[in-house]
Amino acid sequence: MNDSPDQRAGGPRWWQRLRQGLARSSASIGGAIADLVTKRRLDAAVLAELEDVLIRADLGVAAAGRIVAAIAAARYEQTVAADEVKAILAGEIEKVLAPVAQPLACAGAKPFVILVVGVNGSGKTTTIGKLAARLRAEGRSVMLAAGDTFRAAAIDQLKIWGERTGAPVVAREPGADAAGLAFEALSAARAAATDVLIVDTAGRLQNKAALMGELEKIVRVMKKLDPAAPHAVLLVLDATVGQNALSQVEEFRRTAGVTGCGTRTSIVGRPMMRAAMVVASPWYVPSGPNVRTEP
C-alpha cells in the first residue's frame, strides 16, 4: 500500500518484499524439508512425503502437486540438498504469483469508485485508510463513504481516517441503509469532481445469502448513477484463513464482481504467501496463458 508509482508497477521494492516474504515462508517449512531429503534419493516415496508437507502448509493440493512435479523433473532419483528443494519451491511460487500481481490503477473514470468488501475483521477499514493516504500523497482528491452502517465504531473509525488523510467522509447514523448511503456518496463525489470514491462495507460471511444480497444491492444502486460503477472491487483477506480464501473470492466475485485482492500489510511471510497462493493458483496455467476459463 505504501509503494511509489514506479514500485507499484513491479519495481525492485515490490519484488524485494515478495522475496523476503517467500524467504520467511521457506524457512518456516525448511526444517521439514531438510529432515525429509537429507541423505536420501529423491524417489517416489520422498516426493509423496514432500507433497504431504506442502499440503499441510496449506498451499492446496493442486499447487503442491505442481511444485512436486517441478522438483521431480529437476532432480528425480538423485541425491538432493534441502536448499535446492527450497530454491525450486520458491521459484514455483513466484511463477504463480507474478502474473497476477497487478497495481491498482485508478484511471478511466471520475470519480473512480472502489468498493471494499470482505468478511468481518479482515482489515477493510484500515486498508481504506492506507489506500486513501497513498492516493492523497499522489495528489488525488479522495472521498470516503462509511458504508458499514451496522457498527457505530466503524463509522467513527472511517471518520478518523478521513481526518488523517484530508478526505471528506459521507456518513449516516448507525443502522441506515448502506445502498442509499453509497448512492448519496457517489452523487456527492460527482458533484465535487472527486478523483476517487472509496466505499466501505460491513463485514459479512460469504455463505450468508441475505448479507450477500445486501452487498449486491449496493452495487446495483450505484449503477443507477454510473453503469460502470464500481470500477474496482477490492476484497480484503485475512492472510491466516488458508483455503477459505478461495471460497471468499468465488462468492464475493459472484456477488460484487471482485477485481482484486489484498491482505493486511502487517502480515508478512508464510500467512501472506499462503493466502496469495490459494487465491492465485486457480488462475495459473503452467503451459499457457494465465487466464482462468470460466465455468
C-alpha positions, -999 to +999 in steps of 0.1 A: +000+000+000+029+023+005+049+018-027+055+047-051+040+045-086+072+031-102+075+005-074+038-005-078+045-012-114+067-041-104+099-023-094+127-036-071+110-028-038+079-049-046+099-079-056+122-074-027+093-076-003+079-106-022+112-124-020+115-116+017+081-130+023+089-161+004+122-165+023+103-165+056+078-190+042+106-212+030+123-210+064+090-220+081+088-253+063+125-256+057+131-279+087+105-304+075+121-304+040+156-308+054+146-338+076+129-353+046+156-351+019+188-353+039+209-382+027+180-396+006+175-400-031+145-381-045+124-411-053+086-415-054+083-421-017+102-389-008+082-369-033+049-382-018+061-372+016+072-338+003+037-333-012+022-340+022+044-313+038+033-287+013-004-297+017+000-294+055+014-259+049-020-251+033-007-244-002-035-265-016-035-299-034-031-286-069-003-262-061+015-288-040+012-313-069+027-288-094+056-279-071+064-315-065+063-323-102+087-294-109+111-307-082+109-342-097+116-330-132+148-313-120+162-339-096+144-372-097+163-403-085+192-380-075+205-370-041+192-335-034+201-309-008+174-291+012+185-258-002+179-270-037+144-281-029+136-248-012+150-229-042+128-248-066+098-243-042+104-205-041+107-203-079+075-222-085+056-200-060+069-169-078+057-182-111+022-185-098+022-150-081+040-129-106+013-129-134-015-118-111+004-091-092-011-061-108-012-025-094-045-008-087-048+018-115-074+045-106-080+058-141-106+059-168-135+074-147-141+103-124-149+096-098-132+062-099-153+041-075-136+015-053-159-008-034-141-026-005-156-059+007-147-088+029-157-108+060-157-095+095-124-084+109-103-088+078-090-052+079-112-034+054-114+000+071-077+001+079-069-008+043-092+020+031-073+044+053-039+034+039-052+035+004-067+069+009-034+081+023-015+068-007-039+084-032-038+117-014+000+116-015-002+112-052-022+145-054-056+129-060-088+141-043-105+113-023-139+109-007-148+081+017-182+065+022-189+049+056-210+020+042-206-002+073-237+012+089-241-019+112-214-007+137-211+028+150-174+022+157-168+015+121-183+049+111-162+066+137-131+048+126-135+058+090-141+095+101-107+094+119-091+081+087-108+109+068-093+135+092-059+119+089-059+119+051-078+151+045-106+131+028-143+141+033-165+113+047-201+107+037-218+090+067-252+084+082-265+073+115-259+036+125-285+013+110-290+034+079-295+018+045-260+011+031-271+011-005-288+045-001-256+059+015-235+046-014-258+063-038-256+096-018-218+093-017-215+087-054-237+117-061-216+139-038-184+127-054-197+135-089-208+170-078-175+177-062-155+163-092-137+140-068-110+118-083-116+086-062-145+075-041-138+046-017-169+028-003-165+008+029-190-020+036-200-041+066-181-074+071-202-104+060-196-141+058-196-153+022-221-181+030-248-158+043-272-153+014-291-123+030-260-104+037-245-110+003-278-099-012-274-065+006-239-062-010-254-069-044-280-041-037-252-016-031-236-025-064-270-023-082-279+011-067-246+027-077-250+015-113-281+037-115-258+067-114-229+052-132-234+019-151-197+011-149-195+016-111-179+003-090-148+004-112-128-017-088-139-041-061-112-049-036-116-080-014-096-077+018-085-111+031-072-122+065-040-139+055-044-166+080-077-181+066-060-207+043-082-225+018-112-205+029-098-175+010-107-192-023-143-196-012-144-159-003-130-149-036-155-170-055-186-158-036-176-121-035-167-123-072-201-137-080-219-111-059-199-079-063-175-086-092-142-087-073-114-073-094-085-075-069-075-089-035-053-077-007-042-088+027-034-068+058+001-055+052+012-062+088+011-099+080+042-109+061+057-142+054+041-176+054+005-165+060+006-138+033+023-161+008-002-189+017-032-167+011-018-153-021-011-188-034-046-200-025-062-172-045-037-171-074-034-209-081-067-215-098-058-188-124-024-203-131-019-224-162+017-237-164+017-243-202-004-215-215-018-180-208-025-173-172-062-168-177-089-189-159-116-204-181-150-195-166-173-225-158 
